[in-house]
Amino acid sequence: MFRGLDLTDEQKAQIKQIRETSKEIIKPIREQMKVNRQKLAELTAGGNFDQAQIQAIAQQQGSLSAQMIVERERVKAQIFQILTPEQKVKAAELKAQRQQKMQERRQNRNE
């Protein structure tokens, strides 16, 4: 995500610290999501279906997913705060290039 921005060693260290902190926040969320997936598999094993229990787990998964999204966006915001104005411009350019390439790939698949 930040390749090509010519980050300083200090910026790299700050980004590493931000990511390490985020890993600790995300770890229990990921673990709970895994537990929920296992519960869902158990609940539907052998053709069983308990809508109330599945609904409850699905709602919890939705909440956990929202927490993951919030954390990822928080990390991005923290990282962008340490970039110079020039690096922010370059990051925007690189993002636009990645999006263009993705769009081209989608078009090629559809043809």
C-alpha positions in Angstrom: 0.0 0.0 0.0 2.9 2.4 0.7 5.4 1.1 -1.8 6.8 3.8 -4.0 6.3 6.6 -1.4 9.9 6.8 -0.3 9.1 6.5 3.4 11.8 7.5 5.8 13.1 5.0 8.4 11.2 6.9 11.1 7.9 6.7 9.1 8.5 2.9 8.5 9.0 2.4 12.2 5.8 4.4 13.0 3.8 2.4 10.5 5.2 -0.8 11.9 4.1 0.3 15.4 0.6 1.2 14.2 0.2 -2.2 12.5 1.5 -4.1 15.6 -1.0 -2.3 17.8 -3.8 -3.0 15.4 -2.9 -6.7 15.3 -3.5 -6.9 19.0 -6.9 -5.2 18.7 -7.9 -7.4 15.7 -6.7 -10.7 17.1 -9.6 -11.3 19.5 -12.1 -10.2 16.9 -10.7 -12.7 14.3 -10.8 -15.4 17.0 -14.4 -14.8 17.8 -15.3 -14.7 14.1 -13.6 -18.1 13.7 -15.5 -19.5 16.7 -18.8 -18.2 15.2 -18.0 -19.9 11.8 -17.4 -23.2 13.7 -20.7 -22.8 15.6 -22.5 -22.2 12.3 -21.0 -25.3 10.8 -22.1 -27.3 13.9 -25.6 -25.8 13.8 -26.2 -26.8 10.2 -24.4 -30.2 10.3 -26.6 -33.0 9.1 -29.2 -30.7 7.6 -30.2 -29.1 10.9 -31.4 -25.6 10.9 -32.2 -23.4 14.0 -33.0 -20.0 12.5 -33.0 -18.2 15.9 -29.5 -19.4 16.8 -28.2 -18.8 13.3 -29.7 -15.3 13.2 -28.0 -14.5 16.5 -24.6 -15.7 15.3 -25.1 -13.8 12.0 -25.8 -10.6 13.9 -22.7 -11.1 16.0 -20.7 -11.7 12.9 -22.0 -8.5 11.4 -21.0 -6.6 14.5 -17.5 -8.2 14.5 -17.1 -7.4 10.8 -18.0 -3.8 11.5 -15.4 -3.6 14.2 -12.8 -5.0 11.7 -13.7 -2.3 9.2 -13.5 0.5 11.7 -10.1 -0.8 12.9 -8.7 -1.0 9.3 -9.9 2.5 8.6 -8.4 3.8 11.9 -5.1 2.3 10.9 -5.2 3.9 7.4 -6.0 7.3 8.9 -3.2 7.0 11.5 -0.7 6.1 8.7 -1.8 8.9 6.4 -1.3 11.3 9.3 2.5 10.6 9.3 2.8 11.1 5.5 4.2 14.3 4.0 1.9 16.3 1.7 3.9 15.0 -1.3 3.6 11.4 -0.1 -0.2 11.8 0.3 -0.4 13.1 -3.3 1.7 10.2 -4.5 -0.4 7.7 -2.5 -3.6 9.0 -4.1 -2.0 8.6 -7.6 -0.9 5.1 -6.8 -4.4 4.2 -5.5 -6.0 5.6 -8.7 -3.6 3.5 -10.8 -4.5 0.3 -8.8 -8.2 1.1 -9.2 -7.8 1.6 -13.0 -5.9 -1.7 -13.3 -8.6 -3.5 -11.3 -11.3 -2.0 -13.6 -9.4 -3.1 -16.7 -9.1 -6.7 -15.3 -12.9 -6.8 -14.6 -13.6 -5.6 -18.1 -11.3 -8.2 -19.6 -13.0 -11.0 -17.5 -16.4 -9.9 -18.7 -15.4 -10.0 -22.4 
